Every structure is written in C-alpha cells, then in structure tokens.
Amino acid sequence: MKKLITLFCLSVLAFACKDVKKEKIDTDVSEEVVVESNEWVSLMDAKHWRGYNMSNLPDNWKIENGIIECFGKAGDSGGDIISMKQYDNFELSLEWKISEGGNSGVFYHAVEDTIYHSPYQTAPEYQILDDVGFPEPIEDWQKTGANYAMHLANDKKKLKPVGEWNSTKIVFDHGKVQHWLNGEKIVEFDKFTEDWNTKRNSGKWNDYPDYGKTNSGYLALQDHGAGVWFRDVKIKEL
C-alpha cells in the first residue's frame, strides 16, 4: 500500500512539473514577441507610403531599386508623402542626398486632415538643405539638421557635399528628441519644457496654431521643388 501511495505522489509531481515547464515556455514566447516588436522595420517599399491627403503614391515620387526618389514637381507644398502607419516614440534612421540648391525635410507626428495642405503645418521637421548652394539667404534655423524654425544644429555638424549620401537619425522618446547627422548628435531638446513652449509660441509658428500639438502621427518626406533621394529608411518603435 505504501508503494502505491508513493507511486501516486510521484505521478502527481511529474504532471505538476510538466505544467510548470509549459508555463515557462509560454512566458518565453511572450517575451520573444515583445522583443520582435521593437526591432527595426524597413520602410523601403511603396506599401509603406502614400501622398498626404491621398490614398496612393503621387507621380512626383518613385520607390524602386532601394531608393525613394522625389522629382521635385510639386513646388513648395502639396507633394509630400506620409507613412501608412502613425508613430509616437521611435528611432528613425535613413540616408539621403539632395540636388544642387535643393530643399527638403523629414517630418514626424504629422496630422492628416483636409484643413491642412502640408505636414509642415502640424509636424516638427528635420531640415534637409543644400546649405552651401541654396540660391537665397538663409538663417541657421533653416539649415540642414535643424529642428526647423525651433532648434539650431550645434558645431558638431558635418554636412557632406551635394551629391553625396548623408546619414540621419531622429529619436523621439517621450518628449526627448535627438537629431543626428553623419554619426554626430547635432540637436537635442525636450519637448515638455518651458523653453520649447517659448519657441513654439513665437516667430514663424504664430501663423500655424496646430504646429507641434500632438505626440503621435505620421512620418513625412517633403517635396519642396527639388530632387532628393532617400535610402535605407527604417524605424524602430520605442
């Protein structure tokens, strides 16, 4: 009788161990899924982009052979493209080059609505410009890498000549923002500060009351009437 009881107890313990093991496996799988969701996602496919206030990609852009190309047909508004997905906290990495005298930009947290004609009315911009060959006088807040009309690039900035590829990284992490250019951090600020509010409520943005109000939205690439090329565009959600 004692042997039977012992065997029964061992059987129960074995089943219990199996259950514990199964729970651990389930937990591990769940953790793997979380990790995967924070991995880099390539945006180098037409399925990731469409025209602002449009359902398809406009003909002033082409995406093929690992390049997102803008032909500069749209002038200074109305030809931008936006991501299919909206993002809040993220790290965006890309490479770009621009035509001589060219102007473009990368936006984030853009709001899409027919009351706006372009992302710049609502979204912060990482400015892209031919700083050297631009045909008109420009301020420092208009130059490459600046948080356009808000924060200037610092003296670590090293812009490559027109026709060469530059690398850019933009980080938005719960209000803390970084702009990188060619491996150097050139802009850093905290959106949730009085300094940001002061800059927001003065100067250019007086005419754009909805600028910078959201902390999530679309990415956007700008057609500002110049040829511009992007490659290796990828994003990681934080």
C-alpha angles and dihedrals in degrees: 000000000000089000091054092050091049092050091049092051091049090051092051091048091050092052090047091053090051090053092050090049092050091051090052091051091051090050092050092051091050091052091050091054091053091051092049092053089060095053126109115278119201116230094191096117132086090236089072096057142055137162120281107267087003136103096220142037111278121233093249087075134057129188116195143115092026095303133107104206129191117199095198095235099136103067116220099328143022100042104080124123127218136200120262089231131057121228137197112179113019151137113232121194128185146143124231145172130191138208122254111288089006133154130198141132149199118241132194134191090026117173116221116213135132089241086073126061097196141020092243090074090070109011136079112241135216097212121229117192144147091249093185103042103032105133098223133056111272136194123229090252088062096054129102116290096016121128087245114257090348118062129019127224114252129234093273089076115119113179119194121229120272111281095033124102119254124196120225135186127187121190126189111179114169092317097321108116133192131185117198129190124187093340098315128105103232103167131034130169144144115239092203096067137097089244091061091047091051092052091044093052097050139059122002098005094064086088093049109056094177096053114128096355097127132062095204134044145102130326113235139193117208132232102200096165097280138099112259133168131203130190140173091024109176139156138204120197115225 
